[in-house]
Amino acid sequence: MITTITLNVSVDKAYHIKETVESGKVIRVATCNMTAGGKGLNVSRVIKMCGEDILATGFVGGHTGALVEELLKKDEIKSEFVHTKGENRNCINILDPNNISTEFLEPGALVSEDEKNLFIKEFDEILDKTNVVTISGSAQQGLDKDIYKGLIEMAKKKGKKVILDTSGDLLKEGIKACPTMIKPNSEEMESLLGISINNRDEIIESAVKLYKGGIEVVVVSLGGEGALLVSEDGIYQGKPPKIEVVNTVGCGDSMVAAFAVGFERGYSLVESLKYAVSVSAANALTSSTGSFIKEDAEKIFEDVEIIKIRDL
């Protein structure tokens, strides 16, 4: 089983509009898609679509939290959340006619010390029945910046694989526990390493530095060019075929989900890279966040090019 951790759950709404956004103007929404959100729940949904057993955990509270649980139940995703007094957040993604995305992300309510301690206790019990853990996104107010570091240490102590996909201080502190895999972008690597990254070669060298710092697998998204993977097997790029992009929101979460599935199934890292690139690209063909059509992913998989850049 795979467990996903989402410490800042939300209800995600994708608004599709037929005109560009202008300040002070009334804009009518053409269509609206609503999903249980927060990066970890996007990951959960994709893992379920891949056909693996999934358990979602984190914090839910208030009317919004109840709606999140209802939406997950509709998607047939099992969950074991800690219930909080505070209300979960809403996140709005506005997609204009050119599929340019504008996002409004609420911060999330305060989590108490007792609620945090209850989650840690329940997570320790969850670890006994799972193989792979993904930790994604931001954390609610009231949680320490080293919260992910502690969770990674707990999982590794029990021999579980852990994928960390976050940013800022949560990422800086989290990598101190050496998760199995991280998926930083260029800006996050600049922040971690205190450098400026200006080209592809510098992206590669930065990923190598993080690998040599104790991370088994470093994956960097390259957008339409796929993804870069650095591990003991060497440096690889997975490159998808050209596609007509509909919505890129959730592509990174889809990639994390597919790697988690690869770990669960025992795929080689190169096989996991090819699978993750195909699922991520298939996500870009849909208007929903953290969603893909199986047939799209299967077709793209056949055309994903795996390029070995060099050995370490």
C-alpha positions in Angstrom: 0.0 0.0 0.0 1.0 3.6 -0.6 0.3 6.4 1.9 0.0 10.0 1.0 0.5 12.8 3.5 -1.3 16.1 3.0 -0.9 18.5 5.9 -2.7 21.4 4.2 -5.8 19.9 2.6 -8.1 22.0 0.5 -11.1 22.0 -1.8 -9.7 22.8 -5.2 -11.8 24.6 -7.8 -10.7 25.0 -11.4 -12.6 27.8 -13.1 -12.5 27.8 -16.9 -13.2 31.2 -18.4 -13.7 32.5 -22.0 -11.9 35.8 -21.5 -8.7 37.2 -20.0 -8.7 38.2 -16.4 -8.9 42.0 -15.8 -9.0 43.7 -12.5 -12.4 45.2 -11.5 -14.2 43.3 -14.2 -17.1 40.8 -13.7 -16.1 37.5 -15.2 -18.5 34.6 -15.7 -17.2 31.0 -15.3 -17.9 28.7 -18.2 -17.2 25.5 -16.3 -16.0 24.6 -12.8 -14.3 21.4 -11.7 -14.2 20.7 -7.9 -11.8 18.2 -6.4 -10.3 17.2 -3.0 -7.0 19.1 -3.1 -3.7 19.8 -1.6 -0.8 18.3 -3.5 -0.9 15.0 -1.6 -4.6 14.4 -2.5 -3.8 15.0 -6.2 -1.1 12.3 -5.7 -3.7 10.1 -4.1 -6.1 10.4 -6.9 -3.5 9.5 -9.6 -2.2 6.5 -7.6 -5.8 5.2 -7.4 -6.1 5.7 -11.2 -2.9 3.7 -11.6 -4.6 0.8 -9.8 -2.7 0.7 -6.5 -4.0 0.6 -3.0 -3.9 4.1 -1.5 -4.5 5.6 2.0 -4.6 9.4 2.4 -3.8 11.0 5.7 -3.4 14.5 7.1 -5.7 17.0 8.8 -9.3 17.8 7.9 -11.7 20.2 9.7 -14.9 22.1 9.4 -17.4 22.1 6.5 -14.6 22.2 4.0 -12.9 19.2 5.6 -16.2 17.3 5.5 -16.5 18.1 1.8 -12.9 16.8 1.2 -13.8 13.5 2.8 -17.0 13.3 0.8 -15.1 14.0 -2.5 -12.5 11.3 -1.6 -15.1 8.8 -0.9 -16.7 9.5 -4.3 -13.2 8.8 -5.8 -13.0 5.6 -3.8 -9.9 6.8 -2.0 -9.5 5.4 1.6 -8.5 8.0 4.2 -7.6 8.2 7.9 -7.4 11.9 8.8 -7.0 13.7 12.1 -10.0 16.0 12.6 -9.2 19.5 13.6 -11.2 22.4 15.0 -10.0 24.7 12.3 -11.6 24.9 8.8 -9.7 23.7 5.8 -8.8 26.0 2.9 -10.1 26.6 -0.6 -7.8 27.0 -3.6 -8.9 28.5 -6.9 -7.3 27.9 -10.3 -8.4 30.2 -13.1 -7.8 28.9 -16.6 -8.2 31.5 -19.4 -8.8 30.7 -23.1 -5.1 30.2 -23.7 -4.9 27.7 -20.8 -2.8 30.2 -18.8 -3.3 29.3 -15.1 -3.8 31.9 -12.3 -4.0 30.4 -8.8 -5.3 31.8 -5.5 -4.2 29.6 -2.5 -5.6 30.2 1.0 -3.2 29.6 3.9 -5.1 27.0 5.9 -6.2 27.1 9.6 -4.1 26.7 12.7 -3.3 23.2 14.0 -3.0 22.8 17.7 -0.2 20.9 19.5 -2.6 18.2 20.6 -3.9 17.7 17.0 -0.3 17.5 15.8 0.7 14.9 18.4 -2.4 12.8 17.6 -1.4 12.8 13.9 2.1 11.7 14.7 0.7 8.8 16.8 -1.7 7.7 14.1 1.0 8.0 11.4 3.2 5.7 13.4 0.5 3.1 13.3 -0.2 3.6 9.6 3.5 2.9 8.8 3.0 -0.7 9.9 0.7 -1.3 7.0 2.3 0.7 4.1 5.3 0.4 1.9 5.7 3.8 0.3 5.0 7.2 1.7 4.6 10.5 -0.2 4.8 13.9 1.6 3.6 16.8 -0.5 3.0 20.5 -0.4 2.7 23.0 2.4 1.8 22.5 6.0 -1.0 24.2 8.0 -0.2 27.0 10.5 1.0 25.7 13.9 3.2 23.0 12.5 7.0 23.3 12.9 9.2 23.8 9.8 10.9 20.4 10.6 7.6 18.5 10.7 8.5 16.6 7.5 11.9 15.8 8.8 10.4 14.0 11.8 7.9 12.1 9.6 10.7 11.0 7.2 12.8 9.8 10.1 9.8 7.7 11.4 9.2 6.2 8.0 12.8 5.3 7.4 13.2 3.8 10.8 10.5 1.3 9.7 12.2 0.7 6.3 9.7 2.6 4.2 10.5 4.5 1.0 9.6 8.2 1.2 9.1 10.8 -1.6 9.2 14.4 -0.5 7.8 17.1 -2.7 7.7 20.5 -1.0 9.5 23.8 -0.9 11.0 26.5 1.3 12.0 25.7 4.9 9.9 22.4 4.8 12.2 21.2 2.0 15.4 22.5 3.6 14.6 20.7 6.9 13.1 17.7 5.3 16.2 16.7 3.2 18.2 16.6 6.4 16.4 13.2 7.0 17.5 12.0 3.5 14.1 10.9 2.0 14.4 8.3 -0.7 13.4 10.8 -3.4 12.9 14.5 -3.9 11.4 16.4 -6.9 12.7 20.0 -6.7 12.5 22.5 -9.5 15.2 24.9 -10.5 14.1 27.6 -8.0 14.0 25.2 -5.2 17.5 23.9 -6.0 18.8 27.5 -6.1 17.4 28.0 -2.6 18.7 24.7 -1.3 22.2 25.2 -2.7 22.5 29.0 -2.5 23.4 29.3 -6.2 22.0 30.6 -9.4 21.0 28.1 -12.1 21.0 29.4 -15.7 21.0 26.4 -18.0 20.5 22.7 -18.4 24.0 21.8 -17.4 23.7 23.7 -14.2 20.4 21.9 -13.5 22.2 18.6 -13.8 25.1 19.6 -11.6 22.8 20.9 -9.0 20.8 17.7 -8.9 24.0 15.7 -8.7 25.0 17.8 -5.6 21.7 16.9 -3.9 22.2 13.3 -4.7 25.7 13.3 -3.3 24.2 15.0 -0.2 22.4 11.8 0.7 19.3 11.7 -1.5 19.0 8.3 -3.3 16.9 9.7 -6.2 16.7 13.3 -7.4 14.0 14.1 -10.1 13.8 17.5 -11.7 10.8 18.3 -13.9 11.8 19.8 -17.3 8.3 20.8 -18.4 7.6 19.8 -22.0 11.0 18.2 -22.1 10.0 15.6 -19.5 12.2 15.0 -16.4 15.7 14.5 -15.3 16.7 11.6 -12.9 19.9 11.3 -10.9 20.7 8.2 -9.0 23.4 5.6 -8.5 22.4 4.2 -12.0 23.5 7.5 -13.6 21.8 10.6 -15.0 18.8 10.1 -17.3 16.3 12.2 -19.1 12.8 11.0 -19.9 11.4 12.9 -22.8 7.7 12.7 -23.8 6.4 13.1 -27.3 4.8 16.5 -28.3 1.3 16.9 -27.1 -1.5 19.5 -27.1 -1.4 20.7 -23.5 -4.8 21.4 -21.9 -3.8 22.0 -18.2 -0.4 21.6 -16.5 -1.7 22.0 -13.0 -1.2 18.6 -11.2 1.5 17.3 -13.6 4.1 17.4 -10.9 1.8 15.6 -8.5 1.1 13.0 -11.2 4.8 12.4 -11.6 5.3 11.9 -7.8 2.3 9.5 -7.8 3.8 7.4 -10.7 7.2 7.2 -9.0 5.5 6.0 -5.8 3.7 3.3 -7.9 7.0 2.4 -9.5 8.5 1.9 -6.0 5.5 -0.1 -4.9 5.7 -2.4 -8.0 9.5 -2.8 -7.8 10.2 -1.1 -11.2 13.7 -0.1 -12.0 14.4 3.6 -11.7 14.6 3.9 -15.5 11.2 2.1 -15.9 9.8 4.4 -13.2 11.0 7.5 -15.0 9.4 6.4 -18.3 6.2 5.5 -16.5 6.2 8.8 -14.5 6.8 10.9 -17.6 3.9 9.2 -19.5 1.4 9.7 -16.6 2.5 13.3 -16.1 2.1 14.1 -19.8 -1.3 12.3 -19.8 -2.4 14.6 -16.9 -1.6 17.6 -19.1 -4.2 16.4 -21.6 -7.1 16.7 -19.1 -8.8 19.7 -17.6 -9.0 18.1 -14.2 -6.2 18.5 -11.6 -4.4 15.3 -10.7 -6.2 13.1 -13.3 -5.4 11.2 -16.5 -6.9 8.8 -19.0 -5.3 5.4 -18.8 -5.3 5.0 -22.6 -3.5 8.4 -23.1 -0.8 7.3 -20.7 -0.3 4.0 -22.4 0.0 5.6 -25.8 2.4 8.2 -24.5 4.5 5.6 -22.7 5.3 3.9 -26.0 6.8 7.2 -27.3 8.7 8.3 -24.3 12.4 8.6 -25.1 14.9 7.6 -22.4 18.2 9.3 -22.8 21.2 8.4 -20.7 23.2 11.6 -20.2 26.2 10.1 -18.4 27.3 8.0 -15.4 28.1 9.7 -12.1 
